[in-house]
Amino acid sequence: MLLPTTLVGSYAQPEWLIDRKKLAGRFPPRVRARELWRIPEPFLAEAQDDATIMAIKAQEEAGLDIITDGEIRRESYSNRFATALDGVDIDNPGTALDRSGHPNPVPRIVGKIRRNRPVEVDDVKFLRKHTAKPIKMTVPGPFTMSQQAQNEHYANLADAAMDYADAVNAEIKDLFAAGADIVQIDEPYMQARPKPAEEYGLAALNRALDGVTGVTAVHICFGYAAIIHQRPSAYSFLPQLKNCRCNQISIETAQSNLDCSILAELPDKKIMVGTLDLSTSEVESPETVAARIRRALRFRKAEDIIVAPDCGLKYLPREAAFAKMKAMVEGAKIVRSELSAQ
């Protein structure tokens, strides 16, 4: 299918499951934030399963072509995986500056980073069980996790990023073995910190993809629109990803009104084009989405384009998240019809 539609990863969690006011009133957690959940621990896993099924069905009802689990079981995109690794002290957190420049509690690296067990394999099996459509699972990237930690073990963060990469690599291979069709690595800090990303982040990302045979994507963004309000009009780290081993690259174009000519510099990658502005709950018209797709088609073939939101839908009200998904699907249909007519 031309112009398949998908989420970047997250969907809006229901209010009965998580305290959305608390979630929105803080920076995305890097350590565990169990206080966000409304459901008592003995019943939490079951409630998360139920909410995940609702997220899957909402995506199917909206007409998405590639389905995620909505990251419903996660307090943030990264902390569930990052806090499951050996070598980090999450009970006595450290501090690191978030991409906004504010200090945030983070895991303290006190030993060698190791993955001693699969973290998201049960999640991908659950997703596979509940939809017949192609499925995608997301994992945090090694460079981003190295930036979201206080290093008290390694000689430098580059060494830490390489061990994070080995952990991500093992997880990705297990996710494909468990049934994932696509695995997406989230690396927002490559945009936020382009100098170290160039020095060692890309090498760590490629190490995470070493020997991986399934379809892989990398998401690089400006941060959640609900948290990071000012957006640049261009990426500080994007053309460098032409040297990445991934198959797809996910970028924002809607809110930032990105100059899509940059896409011509990534000729060997398929592009997930962000077409939903997540800074507002206002729902785009399908024609607005279509116009954003056409903007990318000036520089890339339709076969290379995947239609997506700018970033995760996590912070949107559920009604707005669903309506935006439907508008995205309808916008893709408009452009598909135009391409068929040609």
C-alpha positions as semicolon CSV with decimal commas, in nm:
position;residue;x (nm);y (nm);z (nm)
1;M;0,000;0,000;0,000
2;L;0,115;0,352;-0,079
3;L;0,136;0,592;0,216
4;P;0,068;0,346;0,500
5;T;-0,040;0,510;0,827
6;T;0,090;0,444;1,177
7;L;0,154;0,603;1,515
8;V;0,501;0,707;1,619
9;G;0,441;0,493;1,927
10;S;0,225;0,622;2,209
11;Y;-0,150;0,670;2,229
12;A;-0,341;0,867;2,494
13;Q;-0,375;0,665;2,816
14;P;-0,722;0,673;2,975
15;E;-0,788;0,892;3,277
16;W;-0,909;0,594;3,481
17;L;-0,568;0,429;3,437
18;I;-0,320;0,710;3,488
19;D;-0,340;1,052;3,651
20;R;-0,309;1,259;3,338
21;K;-0,290;1,588;3,527
22;K;0,012;1,465;3,721
23;L;0,163;1,327;3,402
24;A;0,128;1,660;3,222
25;G;0,254;1,859;3,520
26;R;0,606;1,718;3,518
27;F;0,884;1,630;3,279
28;P;0,868;1,279;3,131
29;P;0,994;1,043;3,405
30;R;1,335;0,883;3,363
31;V;1,308;0,677;3,683
32;R;0,996;0,484;3,782
33;A;0,691;0,698;3,859
34;R;0,445;0,451;4,008
35;E;0,255;0,733;4,173
36;L;0,107;0,819;3,832
37;W;-0,104;0,502;3,817
38;R;-0,457;0,516;3,958
39;I;-0,496;0,137;3,981
40;P;-0,356;-0,048;4,287
41;E;-0,060;-0,271;4,213
42;P;-0,242;-0,608;4,242
43;F;-0,478;-0,504;3,960
44;L;-0,251;-0,276;3,756
45;A;-0,123;-0,527;3,498
46;E;-0,478;-0,639;3,417
47;A;-0,592;-0,279;3,384
48;Q;-0,298;-0,200;3,156
49;D;-0,387;-0,499;2,939
50;D;-0,748;-0,380;2,910
51;A;-0,638;-0,026;2,821
52;T;-0,391;-0,164;2,566
53;I;-0,671;-0,357;2,393
54;M;-0,873;-0,034;2,381
55;A;-0,577;0,147;2,222
56;I;-0,531;-0,128;1,964
57;K;-0,900;-0,122;1,873
58;A;-0,902;0,258;1,853
59;Q;-0,619;0,245;1,598
60;E;-0,801;-0,020;1,398
61;E;-1,128;0,175;1,408
62;A;-0,946;0,488;1,289
63;G;-0,809;0,284;0,998
64;L;-0,436;0,277;1,074
65;D;-0,235;0,028;0,871
66;I;0,043;-0,046;1,120
67;I;-0,055;-0,087;1,485
68;T;0,138;-0,020;1,807
69;D;0,046;-0,112;2,164
70;G;0,011;0,261;2,236
71;E;0,287;0,231;2,500
72;I;-0,002;0,214;2,746
73;R;0,203;0,026;3,009
74;R;0,475;0,292;3,014
75;E;0,511;0,599;3,230
76;S;0,735;0,741;2,957
77;Y;0,877;0,616;2,630
78;S;1,215;0,536;2,787
79;N;1,196;0,467;3,158
80;R;1,035;0,123;3,146
81;F;1,327;-0,021;2,950
82;A;1,604;0,192;3,101
83;T;1,512;0,101;3,459
84;A;1,498;-0,273;3,382
85;L;1,871;-0,297;3,309
86;D;2,148;-0,415;3,537
87;G;2,408;-0,157;3,635
88;V;2,164;0,122;3,724
89;D;2,047;0,231;4,068
90;I;1,687;0,347;4,040
91;D;1,617;0,355;4,414
92;N;1,876;0,628;4,469
93;P;1,846;0,832;4,151
94;G;2,091;1,086;4,022
95;T;2,023;1,405;3,829
96;A;2,070;1,507;3,466
97;L;1,956;1,804;3,266
98;D;1,654;1,736;3,048
99;R;1,657;1,861;2,691
100;S;1,478;2,171;2,816
101;G;1,775;2,247;3,044
102;H;1,591;2,156;3,367
103;P;1,726;1,898;3,615
104;N;1,535;1,571;3,629
105;P;1,579;1,258;3,844
106;V;1,750;0,987;3,637
107;P;1,895;0,639;3,685
108;R;2,246;0,637;3,835
109;I;2,489;0,416;3,643
110;V;2,678;0,230;3,915
111;G;2,797;-0,077;3,722
112;K;2,819;-0,227;3,375
113;I;2,495;-0,182;3,180
114;R;2,351;-0,524;3,097
115;R;2,014;-0,658;2,987
116;N;1,948;-0,970;3,192
117;R;1,600;-1,041;3,057
118;P;1,360;-0,939;2,780
119;V;1,166;-0,627;2,878
120;E;0,899;-0,580;2,608
121;V;0,866;-0,929;2,459
122;D;0,542;-1,002;2,646
123;D;0,410;-0,667;2,522
124;V;0,474;-0,751;2,157
125;K;0,322;-1,099;2,201
126;F;0,011;-0,935;2,351
127;L;-0,008;-0,692;2,061
128;R;0,034;-0,972;1,807
129;K;-0,247;-1,167;1,975
130;H;-0,494;-0,879;1,951
131;T;-0,454;-0,758;1,593
132;A;-0,407;-0,919;1,253
133;K;-0,249;-0,606;1,109
134;P;0,128;-0,541;1,087
135;I;0,265;-0,437;1,427
136;K;0,539;-0,208;1,552
137;M;0,712;-0,199;1,890
138;T;0,928;0,087;2,016
139;V;1,243;0,090;2,231
140;P;1,450;0,381;2,364
141;G;1,779;0,438;2,186
142;P;2,123;0,389;2,342
143;F;2,237;0,747;2,294
144;T;1,920;0,891;2,447
145;M;1,940;0,658;2,749
146;S;2,304;0,757;2,804
147;Q;2,196;1,122;2,816
148;Q;1,914;1,040;3,061
149;A;2,144;0,895;3,327
150;Q;2,403;1,003;3,583
151;N;2,725;0,821;3,503
152;E;2,924;0,704;3,805
153;H;3,086;0,396;3,649
154;Y;3,218;0,450;3,298
155;A;3,516;0,659;3,198
156;N;3,285;0,852;2,967
157;L;2,930;0,850;2,833
158;A;3,047;0,710;2,501
159;D;3,139;0,383;2,672
160;A;2,804;0,379;2,851
161;A;2,621;0,434;2,521
162;M;2,792;0,129;2,370
163;D;2,675;-0,097;2,652
164;Y;2,326;0,051;2,624
165;A;2,351;-0,036;2,253
166;D;2,425;-0,399;2,331
167;A;2,119;-0,412;2,557
168;V;1,898;-0,257;2,289
169;N;2,039;-0,492;2,025
170;A;1,945;-0,801;2,227
171;E;1,596;-0,659;2,291
172;I;1,533;-0,580;1,925
173;K;1,629;-0,930;1,815
174;D;1,394;-1,080;2,075
175;L;1,112;-0,848;1,966
176;F;1,139;-0,965;1,607
177;A;1,152;-1,327;1,721
178;A;0,832;-1,266;1,920
179;G;0,640;-1,137;1,617
180;A;0,716;-0,768;1,562
181;D;0,703;-0,655;1,199
182;I;0,881;-0,325;1,270
183;V;1,091;-0,211;1,566
184;Q;1,138;0,162;1,618
185;I;1,425;0,309;1,818
186;D;1,349;0,645;1,981
187;E;1,648;0,880;1,973
188;P;1,517;1,232;2,046
189;Y;1,840;1,339;2,215
190;M;2,027;1,319;1,885
191;Q;1,840;1,634;1,786
192;A;1,882;1,792;2,129
193;R;2,259;1,719;2,155
194;P;2,396;1,695;1,803
195;K;2,767;1,724;1,890
196;P;2,794;1,409;2,107
197;A;2,540;1,242;1,876
198;E;2,790;1,285;1,595
199;E;3,089;1,193;1,811
200;Y;2,953;0,862;1,939
201;G;2,571;0,851;1,924
202;L;2,548;0,732;1,564
203;A;2,807;0,461;1,631
204;A;2,603;0,344;1,931
205;L;2,284;0,343;1,725
206;N;2,448;0,134;1,454
207;R;2,578;-0,104;1,720
208;A;2,221;-0,144;1,846
209;L;2,122;-0,245;1,491
210;D;2,414;-0,479;1,429
211;G;2,296;-0,815;1,294
212;V;1,927;-0,712;1,302
213;T;1,741;-0,843;0,997
214;G;1,388;-0,704;1,049
215;V;1,252;-0,365;0,942
216;T;1,380;-0,093;1,177
217;A;1,294;0,273;1,221
218;V;1,456;0,558;1,412
219;H;1,244;0,839;1,556
220;I;1,419;1,173;1,601
221;C;1,215;1,466;1,726
222;F;1,202;1,802;1,899
223;G;1,043;1,664;2,217
224;Y;0,682;1,629;2,328
225;A;0,494;1,940;2,220
226;A;0,318;1,949;2,558
227;I;0,659;1,992;2,728
228;I;0,887;2,159;2,471
229;H;0,692;2,450;2,328
230;Q;0,941;2,624;2,101
231;R;1,033;2,433;1,786
232;P;1,317;2,498;1,543
233;S;1,234;2,502;1,173
234;A;1,514;2,260;1,088
235;Y;1,685;1,959;1,243
236;S;2,031;1,993;1,394
237;F;2,095;1,622;1,337
238;L;1,927;1,451;1,044
239;P;2,141;1,418;0,729
240;Q;2,389;1,221;0,942
241;L;2,133;0,940;0,963
242;K;2,205;0,849;0,603
243;N;2,486;0,646;0,759
244;C;2,249;0,467;0,996
245;R;2,169;0,098;0,946
246;C;1,796;0,159;0,995
247;N;1,537;0,127;0,717
248;Q;1,307;0,413;0,816
249;I;1,346;0,755;0,978
250;S;1,059;0,925;1,162
251;I;1,060;1,307;1,159
252;E;0,837;1,598;1,257
253;T;0,712;1,829;0,983
254;A;0,370;1,955;1,096
255;Q;0,420;2,188;1,393
256;S;0,762;2,310;1,283
257;N;0,656;2,353;0,919
258;L;0,978;2,173;0,833
259;D;1,155;2,244;0,505
260;C;1,113;1,898;0,353
261;S;1,395;1,946;0,102
262;I;1,615;1,788;0,369
263;L;1,449;1,455;0,285
264;A;1,641;1,444;-0,043
265;E;1,957;1,393;0,164
266;L;1,830;1,057;0,291
267;P;1,770;0,878;-0,039
268;D;1,811;0,525;0,096
269;K;1,565;0,561;0,385
270;K;1,190;0,545;0,397
271;I;1,051;0,847;0,581
272;M;0,779;0,854;0,845
273;V;0,642;1,201;0,782
274;G;0,489;1,376;1,083
275;T;0,157;1,521;0,967
276;L;-0,022;1,598;1,296
277;D;0,059;1,906;1,507
278;L;0,054;1,785;1,868
279;S;0,085;2,126;2,030
280;T;-0,292;2,165;2,008
281;S;-0,599;1,950;2,059
282;E;-0,753;2,115;1,753
283;V;-0,814;1,844;1,496
284;E;-0,665;1,894;1,152
285;S;-0,884;1,854;0,848
286;P;-0,797;1,565;0,618
287;E;-0,703;1,824;0,356
288;T;-0,450;1,981;0,594
289;V;-0,293;1,639;0,646
290;A;-0,295;1,582;0,270
291;A;-0,115;1,912;0,213
292;R;0,156;1,808;0,459
293;I;0,199;1,477;0,276
294;R;0,222;1,656;-0,060
295;R;0,496;1,879;0,083
296;A;0,712;1,571;0,142
297;L;0,622;1,422;-0,196
298;R;0,799;1,711;-0,368
299;F;1,125;1,553;-0,257
300;R;1,053;1,181;-0,218
301;K;0,861;0,912;-0,405
302;A;0,530;0,802;-0,258
303;E;0,675;0,453;-0,212
304;D;0,919;0,602;0,039
305;I;0,661;0,779;0,258
306;I;0,487;0,652;0,572
307;V;0,225;0,881;0,724
308;A;0,242;0,942;1,100
309;P;0,193;1,207;1,370
310;D;0,485;1,435;1,458
311;C;0,547;1,242;1,779
312;G;0,355;1,035;2,034
313;L;-0,010;1,113;2,112
314;K;0,046;1,050;2,485
315;Y;-0,037;1,399;2,612
316;L;-0,346;1,464;2,400
317;P;-0,701;1,415;2,531
318;R;-0,824;1,078;2,408
319;E;-1,103;1,230;2,200
320;A;-0,858;1,457;2,020
321;A;-0,606;1,176;1,973
322;F;-0,867;0,956;1,808
323;A;-1,004;1,235;1,588
324;K;-0,653;1,331;1,476
325;M;-0,578;0,969;1,386
326;K;-0,892;0,954;1,172
327;A;-0,802;1,281;1,000
328;M;-0,455;1,142;0,927
329;V;-0,603;0,829;0,769
330;E;-0,846;1,033;0,559
331;G;-0,570;1,269;0,450
332;A;-0,361;0,976;0,332
333;K;-0,662;0,846;0,137
334;I;-0,694;1,181;-0,042
335;V;-0,335;1,170;-0,161
336;R;-0,357;0,802;-0,255
337;S;-0,656;0,883;-0,476
338;E;-0,464;1,165;-0,640
339;L;-0,169;0,936;-0,707
340;S;-0,399;0,669;-0,853
341;A;-0,558;0,923;-1,082
342;Q;-0,215;1,020;-1,213
